[in-house]
Amino acid sequence: MEIKHPSYYLLSDWVKVIRSRSAEAENMAKLHPDQLSIIYEQGWFKLLVPTVYSGVETSIPDLVRQEESISWADGSVGWVVTLCCGAGWFGGFLEAKKANTVFSNPKVCLAGSGAATGTATMTENGYIINGIWKYASGAHHATHFTANCIIKKGDETVLDEDSNPLILPFIFDSKDVEVFPAWKYVGMMGTGSDAFRVTNLTVNADCCFKIDPKAAFVDSTLYRYPFLQLAEATLAANISGISIHFMDLCAEIFKEKLSEDKYSDAQKGILKENLTRLHDELEIARLEFYIAIDRSWNDGNEKTLQAVSLTSRKLAKTARECVDQLYPYCGLQAANPDSEINRAWRDIHTASQHSLLTFPAL
């Protein structure tokens, strides 16, 4: 199997625009309008939306390759596309009437949170929602928000079949959501991953859905693929893309150093050996990852899905460690927060903190 460089999947003009606006996006604390323009034109927020709702309904193997490439262009853009198009996948689980309303907007974008930090109190025809959720990437241009809520009946918590609190996801219109500043981290500064609040919002029952292949309203392989492996794979692809961007920039710095007389032959040898070795390590991890992804799509049994979990974590870990081993050789340029390579370094050390890929798959 040939694993292509992320640049294969993007037009160079797109990359040029995306990267030229990265610094401005960081200062704005949200994606730049020029970056969003490309996202809308290419339908990246609709990559996982059902075709019946004018979505792309991309296969998982194509999706992760596309998302790795976008993250290679820019970490913040890739992350927002991944999280927001990932929420678009919920379109397969919404009732048709509700889904048609949500996805009728050509600039539809779903931001949200998987944390169950809200409540949904049952009413005769729906629910009353209250809660605060953190880290909603893309919040400032979202048309809708999704969030997990603990189901309540009066003052009592409703229990599921295992006697645990029943938690279900909901979708809200952005006009009913208050977004407020909460993202203060060293990387992914252009994602606009701020918090949002919903207060005493009455919603109909069709705003609630269930993420389960048996509960899907759209009959498609995509909506039978497990959400866990979908999330693991797409986050790992993002981290991989950012690390490849870092290594590409590192190669440019090393090329300049190799042309300078102030470095000895032994020092130049160390630079070349490390870059080659770590590049190869990352490529091996990428190959294992994509083999697992492709197999899981063609034969989604327990063994192949477990391989996705294992290789996603391995890829994320390898990508971060390769970057850290190369960083000391890049000089002060890599420590300059205004430099492209420093942005990539900050982004990978923020993205790789996601709890989903922190521990080995059990």
N, C-alpha and C positions, 0 to 999 in steps of 0.2 A: 504493500500500500504506500502510495506517495502522499506525504503530508506537506501541503503547500504553505509557503510563507503567507501571512495574513494580507500582504499587499495584493495578492492575486485576486481577492474578492472585492476590491474597492477601486474606483476610478481615481487616478492621481489628483484630479481636480477637486474631488471631494475631500481627500486627505489634506490638500493644501488649505482649503477653506477652514476645515475643522480645526487644524492645528494653528492656523493664523489667528483664531479667535479664542484659543484656550486661555491665555492670560487674562483677557477681558472677561471671560466667563468666570474665572476665579474671583476677580474683583467684584463682579456682579452677584456672585454666590448663586448662580443659576446659568443654565445653558444660554449661549448667545443666540439671538434671532437668526443669524446666518447658519449656525449649526442646526437649529430647529428646522430651518427651511429645507435642508437636505433630508432630515429625518422624515418630514412630512411628504416631500416629493417622492422618496423611495419607499414610503409605507413601512418604515421600520417599527413604528409603534403597533402596527397591525400584523406583525410577523406570525403571531399565534392566534389571531382572531379567525373564527370560522369563515370560510369562503362565502357561506350563505349570508353573512353580514358584511360582505365586501372586504373581508380580510384576506390574508395571504395563506394562512393555514400551512405554514412551513413544516417540513419534517424535522425531527430532532437532529439528525446528522447535519443537515444544511443549516439549521439554526445556530448550532454551537460554532460552526466555522464562520458564519456571518458575524456572530457576536464577538468572537475572538478578534476578527479583523477590525471591527469598529473600535474595540478597546485598544487595539494596537495604534489606531489613528489618534485616539485620546481616551484616557481613562474615564473621565467624567461623562463623556458622551456615551461610551460603551456601557457604563454602569446604568445610566438613566434608561437607555434603550432596553437593556436586559431586564431591569426591574419593571419597567412600564409595559413592555410587550409581554412580559411574563404574566402580568395581571390581566392582559388582554386574553390570555388562555382561559380565564374564567368565563369568557363568552360561551364556551362550550357547555357550561353548567347553568347558565341563566335561562329562564323561561323565554321563549321566542319573542313575545311582545316586548318584554323588558330589554332584551338584547338588541332588538331592532331600534329601540329608542336610544340606547346608549351608543351604539356604533354607527348611527346615522350621521354623526359629526365627522367630516373628513379629517379633522385634526384631533380626533379622539385620543385621549391619553389617560390611562388609569395609574394613579399613584396609590400608595397604601402601606399597610403594615400587617405582618403576620402575628404580631404580639396580641394576646388577648387582654388588652388593657381598657376595655370598654364593656358596657352592659347593654343588653337588649331585653327590655321588659315587655312581656307579651301583652297584647291588647286583643280586642275582638277581631280586628282585621289586619293586624300587623304587629309592630313593635315600637317602643319608645327607646331611642338610642342616647346614651351618654358615655363619654370617654375621651381620653387623650392618648394619642399614639405618636411615637417618635419615628424618626428616620424615614420619612416618606420621600424617597428620591423622585425628583420631577414634580414636586408639589406645586411649584409656581406656574406651571403651564398645564396642569392636569385638568381634564374636563370632569373626571369622576375620581372617587376615592374608594378603596376597598379596605375593610378592617375586620378583624376577628372580635367577636363579642361573647361574653358569658351570658347565657340565656337565663332570664329570671321570670318567675311567675309570682307577681306581687313582690314580697320581700324574700321569697324563697328561691334558691338556686336550683334550676332544673338539672337533673342528673342524666347521664347517658347510660347505655346498657351495661357499662362496667362500673357504674356508681361514681363516676367522675363528673365534675361540672361539665355540662354540655356547652361546647364552644362551636359557633357557626360564623361563617363569613357573611358580610353585608356589603352592598354597594350604595354609595351616596353621590348625589350631584354636587359638584364643586361649590355651587351657590349656598349649599347648606353646611359648608365646612369652613372653619376658621383656621388658617395657616399662620403659624407664628415662629420666629427664629429659634432654632435649637441646635443647628449643626455647626460645631466649633471644633473642627479636627484638622490635622495637618495636611491631609490629602483629600481627594475627591471633592475639592472645594467648589467645583462648578456644578455639582449635582443638585444643589438646592434641597438637600435632604432634611428639610425642616419638619417640625412637628405639626400635628393638626388636632383640632378639638371639635367635637360634636356635642351639642347641649340640648337636651329635651326635644330631640328631633323625632317626629312621628313619621314612620315609613310603612308602606304596604308590605304584605307578606312576600311579594315577588322581589323585594330588595335583598332577601335572604336566599342563599344557595348552599349547596353541599358539594364539596370536592370529593367525588367518588365516581369511578367509572360507571357504576350502576345508576348514578344520579345524573349522568350526562344527557343533555337534550340534543346534542349533535352526535350522530353515529360516525365516528372517525377514529382511526388508529391514534391520532394525536391526543385525543381526550381520554384514551384508555391508558396512555403512558403515565406511570406513577409520578405524582407531583414531587416527591422527595428527590428522585434521580434527575428530574427536570431541573430542579433548583440547584442541586449539587453541580451538575454538568455545566449549567450556564454561568454560575459564579466562578468555577474553575477556569472556564474559557476566558472570562474577563481578566483574571489574574495572569493567565498565560499571555494574553495579548499585550498587557501592559509590560510584562517582563521582556517580551521580544522587542518592544519599542525601546526599552532601556538598553538592551544588549546591542541593538542596532546603533544607538547613539554612542554606546561604549566603544564599539568597533571604530567609529569615526575618530573618537578621542585617541584611541590606541594607535591608529594609523598615523596621526600627527606625531605622537610620541616616538614612534618607531623611526621617524624621519629626522629626529633631533639627535645631535651629537652628545648631548649631556647625559644620555642614558647609555650604560654599558651594554655589551652584547648579552651578558648574562641577564640583565634587567629586561632587555627587549625579549629575550627568550621566555622569561616568566610571563610577560604580558601576552605573548602569542599562545603559549601553552595553556594559560588559564582561560583565555577567550575561546579557544578551540574545544577544550575539555568541557567547559560549562555549556557551551552551545550544544555540544553533542548530548550531554546529560538531559538538557531540556527537550531536545528533539526526540529522545527515546521516551521520555515521559509523555510527550504529546502523541507519539505513535501509539503507545499503549492505551492512552485515553481515547483516541479516535477509533481504534479497533473495538474497544469496549462499547462505545457509543453506537457504532454501526451495527454491531451484533445485537445489542439490546433493542434496537429499532426493528430488526428483522426477526428476532426471536426473544421476546420480552419475558423470559422465564426468570426464576429467582436467581439462578447462577449468573446470568448475563447482567441482570440489574445490580447484583452485588458487586460485580466487576466495575460498573460505572461509579458506584460509591467509592470503591477502593482507589481507582485510577484518578478520580476527581481530586481526592485528598492528596494523592501522591504528586499530581501535577501542580497543585497549589503550593505544596511544601517545596518541591523542587524549584519552581519558579522564584519563590521568595529567597531561597538559599543561594541560588545562582546569582541573583542580583546583589545579595549581601557580600558574596565573595569577590565580585568585580568592583563594587563601589569604592573600596580603598585605593584602587589604582587610577581612579578617574580625576583626582585632584580637586581643587577648590571649586572648580566649575560645577561639580556634582553637588556641592553644598550650597550653591547660590540659589535661593528660592525663586529667582526670576528666570532660571535656566530651564530648558525643556527636559533635560535629563533629571534635574532635581524634582520637577513635577512628576515625572514617571516614578521616581523613587518614592516620593511621598504618597502617590496614588496606590502603589502596590502594597505599601506598608499600612495603608488604611483599609483597602479592600480585603486584604488577607486576614484581617481581624474578624471577619464574619464568623460567627460561632458555628455555622453549619459545616465548615471545613476545618475547624480547629483540632478536633480529636479524630483518631482513627475510626474507620467504620467498624461497627460492632455487629 
